[in-house]
Amino acid sequence: MTLGTLIAKARIDASLSIDELASATNLRATLLREIERNDFSHCGGATYARGHIRNIAKMLNADEKELLRIFDEEHGIEKRTMQDLLVENNVMRKFDENRKVSWRALAIISVACLGIAGVAQIVISNVTSINVIAPTASPSATPSNEVTPTPTPESSQASVFSTGTGVEVVVTAARAKSWIFVSDAAGRTLFSGQLDQGVRKSFSTDLRLDIKVGNAGGVDLTVNGTPVPSIGVDGAVVSVSYGVDS
């Protein structure tokens, strides 16, 4: 199983669409699709590709070290010969086996090899110091048989979502933005998407509301008109349910 296939499986297990993962990681959806096809050619090089992998792993609660190890095995610089590196950087061109090489050409090649080896060592030593800034929201990797639909512009702008009046929950992104998913007892999705800081949305239904919060420390909940205690800390993924007696 390739690295791209593993990333695609982790995203599906997390119940996220390509567009939702793109929003959470600030990466283009087209680039994510290429990565899931194991194509890292448009990532801007190995350094940026590793940064993207770290970013994606955090959003999917995946094993970052394992994904980077697989990337190094599949696309690592150690798998390419020095001649391939020289040809790629236009330092030399491939030559036929029977072609004679002058001492001057050998000297130029030797100097180029030393230069490329030095640059490669600097790049590899600095890879671990790259800081990847990721959004706070971190959806949990809970398996699901269906992919959560991306909200339409109309639904993302709405502030009231209802399938009944038995229980009401108001979610406010009071301290930080957070990804949330809300459904009723029948499994109908009322909302799925980012809640920007300062935004408040109200949900109501007949029997029960099931809510998954990607950044529990950033939001406040009011259930049936009564504020409830904090459901978690910053960055925590928490699932809660409230009924008519809550």
Secondary structure as a PSIPRED ss2 file (coil, helix, strand):
# PSIPRED VFORMAT (PSIPRED V4.0)

   1 M C   1.000  0.000  0.000
   2 T C   1.000  0.000  0.000
   3 L H   0.000  1.000  0.000
   4 G H   0.000  1.000  0.000
   5 T H   0.000  1.000  0.000
   6 L H   0.000  1.000  0.000
   7 I H   0.000  1.000  0.000
   8 A H   0.000  1.000  0.000
   9 K H   0.000  1.000  0.000
  10 A H   0.000  1.000  0.000
  11 R H   0.000  1.000  0.000
  12 I H   0.000  1.000  0.000
  13 D H   0.000  1.000  0.000
  14 A C   1.000  0.000  0.000
  15 S C   1.000  0.000  0.000
  16 L C   1.000  0.000  0.000
  17 S C   1.000  0.000  0.000
  18 I H   0.000  1.000  0.000
  19 D H   0.000  1.000  0.000
  20 E H   0.000  1.000  0.000
  21 L H   0.000  1.000  0.000
  22 A H   0.000  1.000  0.000
  23 S H   0.000  1.000  0.000
  24 A H   0.000  1.000  0.000
  25 T H   0.000  1.000  0.000
  26 N C   1.000  0.000  0.000
  27 L C   1.000  0.000  0.000
  28 R C   1.000  0.000  0.000
  29 A H   0.000  1.000  0.000
  30 T H   0.000  1.000  0.000
  31 L H   0.000  1.000  0.000
  32 L H   0.000  1.000  0.000
  33 R H   0.000  1.000  0.000
  34 E H   0.000  1.000  0.000
  35 I H   0.000  1.000  0.000
  36 E H   0.000  1.000  0.000
  37 R C   1.000  0.000  0.000
  38 N C   1.000  0.000  0.000
  39 D C   1.000  0.000  0.000
  40 F C   1.000  0.000  0.000
  41 S C   1.000  0.000  0.000
  42 H C   1.000  0.000  0.000
  43 C C   1.000  0.000  0.000
  44 G C   1.000  0.000  0.000
  45 G C   1.000  0.000  0.000
  46 A H   0.000  1.000  0.000
  47 T H   0.000  1.000  0.000
  48 Y H   0.000  1.000  0.000
  49 A H   0.000  1.000  0.000
  50 R H   0.000  1.000  0.000
  51 G H   0.000  1.000  0.000
  52 H H   0.000  1.000  0.000
  53 I H   0.000  1.000  0.000
  54 R H   0.000  1.000  0.000
  55 N H   0.000  1.000  0.000
  56 I H   0.000  1.000  0.000
  57 A H   0.000  1.000  0.000
  58 K H   0.000  1.000  0.000
  59 M H   0.000  1.000  0.000
  60 L H   0.000  1.000  0.000
  61 N C   1.000  0.000  0.000
  62 A C   1.000  0.000  0.000
  63 D C   1.000  0.000  0.000
  64 E H   0.000  1.000  0.000
  65 K H   0.000  1.000  0.000
  66 E H   0.000  1.000  0.000
  67 L H   0.000  1.000  0.000
  68 L H   0.000  1.000  0.000
  69 R H   0.000  1.000  0.000
  70 I H   0.000  1.000  0.000
  71 F H   0.000  1.000  0.000
  72 D H   0.000  1.000  0.000
  73 E H   0.000  1.000  0.000
  74 E H   0.000  1.000  0.000
  75 H H   0.000  1.000  0.000
  76 G C   1.000  0.000  0.000
  77 I H   0.000  1.000  0.000
  78 E H   0.000  1.000  0.000
  79 K H   0.000  1.000  0.000
  80 R C   1.000  0.000  0.000
  81 T C   1.000  0.000  0.000
  82 M H   0.000  1.000  0.000
  83 Q H   0.000  1.000  0.000
  84 D H   0.000  1.000  0.000
  85 L H   0.000  1.000  0.000
  86 L H   0.000  1.000  0.000
  87 V H   0.000  1.000  0.000
  88 E H   0.000  1.000  0.000
  89 N C   1.000  0.000  0.000
  90 N C   1.000  0.000  0.000
  91 V C   1.000  0.000  0.000
  92 M C   1.000  0.000  0.000
  93 R C   1.000  0.000  0.000
  94 K C   1.000  0.000  0.000
  95 F C   1.000  0.000  0.000
  96 D C   1.000  0.000  0.000
  97 E C   1.000  0.000  0.000
  98 N C   1.000  0.000  0.000
  99 R C   1.000  0.000  0.000
 100 K C   1.000  0.000  0.000
 101 V C   1.000  0.000  0.000
 102 S C   1.000  0.000  0.000
 103 W H   0.000  1.000  0.000
 104 R H   0.000  1.000  0.000
 105 A H   0.000  1.000  0.000
 106 L H   0.000  1.000  0.000
 107 A H   0.000  1.000  0.000
 108 I H   0.000  1.000  0.000
 109 I H   0.000  1.000  0.000
 110 S H   0.000  1.000  0.000
 111 V H   0.000  1.000  0.000
 112 A H   0.000  1.000  0.000
 113 C H   0.000  1.000  0.000
 114 L H   0.000  1.000  0.000
 115 G H   0.000  1.000  0.000
 116 I H   0.000  1.000  0.000
 117 A H   0.000  1.000  0.000
 118 G H   0.000  1.000  0.000
 119 V H   0.000  1.000  0.000
 120 A H   0.000  1.000  0.000
 121 Q H   0.000  1.000  0.000
 122 I H   0.000  1.000  0.000
 123 V H   0.000  1.000  0.000
 124 I H   0.000  1.000  0.000
 125 S H   0.000  1.000  0.000
 126 N H   0.000  1.000  0.000
 127 V H   0.000  1.000  0.000
 128 T H   0.000  1.000  0.000
 129 S H   0.000  1.000  0.000
 130 I C   1.000  0.000  0.000
 131 N C   1.000  0.000  0.000
 132 V C   1.000  0.000  0.000
 133 I C   1.000  0.000  0.000
 134 A C   1.000  0.000  0.000
 135 P C   1.000  0.000  0.000
 136 T C   1.000  0.000  0.000
 137 A C   1.000  0.000  0.000
 138 S C   1.000  0.000  0.000
 139 P C   1.000  0.000  0.000
 140 S C   1.000  0.000  0.000
 141 A C   1.000  0.000  0.000
 142 T C   1.000  0.000  0.000
 143 P C   1.000  0.000  0.000
 144 S C   1.000  0.000  0.000
 145 N C   1.000  0.000  0.000
 146 E C   1.000  0.000  0.000
 147 V C   1.000  0.000  0.000
 148 T C   1.000  0.000  0.000
 149 P C   1.000  0.000  0.000
 150 T C   1.000  0.000  0.000
 151 P C   1.000  0.000  0.000
 152 T C   1.000  0.000  0.000
 153 P H   0.000  1.000  0.000
 154 E H   0.000  1.000  0.000
 155 S H   0.000  1.000  0.000
 156 S H   0.000  1.000  0.000
 157 Q H   0.000  1.000  0.000
 158 A C   1.000  0.000  0.000
 159 S C   1.000  0.000  0.000
 160 V E   0.000  0.000  1.000
 161 F E   0.000  0.000  1.000
 162 S E   0.000  0.000  1.000
 163 T C   1.000  0.000  0.000
 164 G C   1.000  0.000  0.000
 165 T C   1.000  0.000  0.000
 166 G C   1.000  0.000  0.000
 167 V E   0.000  0.000  1.000
 168 E E   0.000  0.000  1.000
 169 V E   0.000  0.000  1.000
 170 V E   0.000  0.000  1.000
 171 V E   0.000  0.000  1.000
 172 T E   0.000  0.000  1.000
 173 A C   1.000  0.000  0.000
 174 A C   1.000  0.000  0.000
 175 R C   1.000  0.000  0.000
 176 A C   1.000  0.000  0.000
 177 K C   1.000  0.000  0.000
 178 S E   0.000  0.000  1.000
 179 W E   0.000  0.000  1.000
 180 I E   0.000  0.000  1.000
 181 F E   0.000  0.000  1.000
 182 V E   0.000  0.000  1.000
 183 S E   0.000  0.000  1.000
 184 D E   0.000  0.000  1.000
 185 A C   1.000  0.000  0.000
 186 A C   1.000  0.000  0.000
 187 G C   1.000  0.000  0.000
 188 R C   1.000  0.000  0.000
 189 T E   0.000  0.000  1.000
 190 L E   0.000  0.000  1.000
 191 F E   0.000  0.000  1.000
 192 S E   0.000  0.000  1.000
 193 G E   0.000  0.000  1.000
 194 Q E   0.000  0.000  1.000
 195 L E   0.000  0.000  1.000
 196 D C   1.000  0.000  0.000
 197 Q C   1.000  0.000  0.000
 198 G C   1.000  0.000  0.000
 199 V C   1.000  0.000  0.000
 200 R E   0.000  0.000  1.000
 201 K E   0.000  0.000  1.000
 202 S E   0.000  0.000  1.000
 203 F E   0.000  0.000  1.000
 204 S E   0.000  0.000  1.000
 205 T E   0.000  0.000  1.000
 206 D C   1.000  0.000  0.000
 207 L C   1.000  0.000  0.000
 208 R E   0.000  0.000  1.000
 209 L E   0.000  0.000  1.000
 210 D E   0.000  0.000  1.000
 211 I E   0.000  0.000  1.000
 212 K E   0.000  0.000  1.000
 213 V E   0.000  0.000  1.000
 214 G C   1.000  0.000  0.000
 215 N C   1.000  0.000  0.000
 216 A H   0.000  1.000  0.000
 217 G H   0.000  1.000  0.000
 218 G H   0.000  1.000  0.000
 219 V C   1.000  0.000  0.000
 220 D E   0.000  0.000  1.000
 221 L E   0.000  0.000  1.000
 222 T E   0.000  0.000  1.000
 223 V E   0.000  0.000  1.000
 224 N C   1.000  0.000  0.000
 225 G C   1.000  0.000  0.000
 226 T E   0.000  0.000  1.000
 227 P E   0.000  0.000  1.000
 228 V C   1.000  0.000  0.000
 229 P C   1.000  0.000  0.000
 230 S C   1.000  0.000  0.000
 231 I C   1.000  0.000  0.000
 232 G C   1.000  0.000  0.000
 233 V C   1.000  0.000  0.000
 234 D C   1.000  0.000  0.000
 235 G C   1.000  0.000  0.000
 236 A C   1.000  0.000  0.000
 237 V C   1.000  0.000  0.000
 238 V E   0.000  0.000  1.000
 239 S E   0.000  0.000  1.000
 240 V E   0.000  0.000  1.000
 241 S E   0.000  0.000  1.000
 242 Y E   0.000  0.000  1.000
 243 G E   0.000  0.000  1.000
 244 V C   1.000  0.000  0.000
 245 D C   1.000  0.000  0.000
 246 S C   1.000  0.000  0.000
